[in-house]
Amino acid sequence: MGTHPKGDAVILHSDVAHKTLGQWIAAHPDCLGTKVQEAFNNQLPFLFKVLSVRLALSIQAHPDKALAKKLHAQFPQHYPDDNHKPEMAIALTPFRGLCGFRPISEIVAFLRDIPEFRALIGQNAAHQLEASAADLSKDVEVRKALQQCFTCMMQRSKEEYAEQLKLLVQRVTQQVQSGEDVSYCIGDLLLTLNSQFPGDIGCFAIYFLNVVTLQPGEAMYLGANEPHAYLEGDCVECMACSDNTVRAGLTPKFIDVDTLCEMLTYTSAPAAAKLFTPSPFNGDSNALLYNPPVPDFTVIKIEVPSSVSQYCVQALDSASILLVIRGQASGQGSYEDLSLHSGSVLFISANESLTLKVDPSQSLLLFRACCLL
């Protein structure tokens, strides 16, 4: 780690990607050593990392700024700062997660086909959601019915949901062994989650939330109060600088069911609506811009084919972090001693460009996190 004598680029980490997966690269006080923090203190309002998911990561949502301030003031031991935490995941491999509430018709179908799920919801709440499905134009009533169903399930006692999950898992396991189709209850995912978190209420969340599968380069953006969970795969993740997460299942960490049930938007939409589409970036045919509707961060994906011998990383009006996922390159001009390879992470100051000589052995894949002004 160090600063090149002729410029402001700083190598933050080496081999972080695919080796120390999950390490934050950002200006959070718990993330980096003193020298690196000093290099870009107060310049970056985001956290940036490569994340490899092998076990499901909790059913959760992130508060907006108003709720974050309230939670931090009341429970600082669980919510350590007062900032919001919008985030984005960009897939590096096929990546599966839960994101947002399903269309009401899909939830109603699960209530019809899965008696254990219906038992947890309760007949009264289930009937109200089924009735609301007949007229989705009454948005307020639909959301209230959805909230009631979700809250009824999440607030069940551990004994109640563990017993219903046991019954469902036993039945689905028998069906799998008999060669039956269990797609009606997303049986493969149910059994996987139960094997990872036996008897956990989060296993039933798959009947409320969309199962979204991203292909490499596809992304999903998770705004405030959006329920989600990461299930499996590798991604680049960027988010506002905060530790505030409200969890309610699939985790050994602190859970706050009541807060989660109260804060969610209860907006239903199909899985396809959860994909975040990038746009071209500043005339660069090798770059795509993932620009979420918050000012805290932006991510640029840069993919340079091996046939291109030289590539210029454009100057931006904010400091940025460049993460090398694939390929090798060396610096040109005043950065001729700079060597980048898979796992290298580079800090680039505002208004600084960088010319790279691309190794022709393979294409170069970079992700750049910044805060466009």
Secondary structure, DSSP 8 states (H G I E B T S, - for coil): -EE-TTSS-EEEESSTTTTSTT--EES-TTTS-HHHHHHHTTT--EEEEEEEESS-EEEEE---HHHHHHHHHH-TTTS-SS----EEEEESS-EEEEEEE--HHHHHHHHHH-HHHHHHH-HHHHHHHHHHTT-TT-HHHHHHHHHHHHHHHHTS-HHHHHHHHHHHHHHHHHHHHTT---GGGTHHHHHHHHHHSTT-GGGGGGGTEEEEEE-TT-EEEE-TT--EEEEEEEEEEEEES----EEEES-SS---HHHHHHH----B--GGGGEE--EEETTEEEEEEE--SSSS-EEEEEEE-TT--EEEE---SS-EEEEEEE--EEE-GGGTT-EE-TT-EEEE-TT--EEEEE-TTS-EEEEEEE---
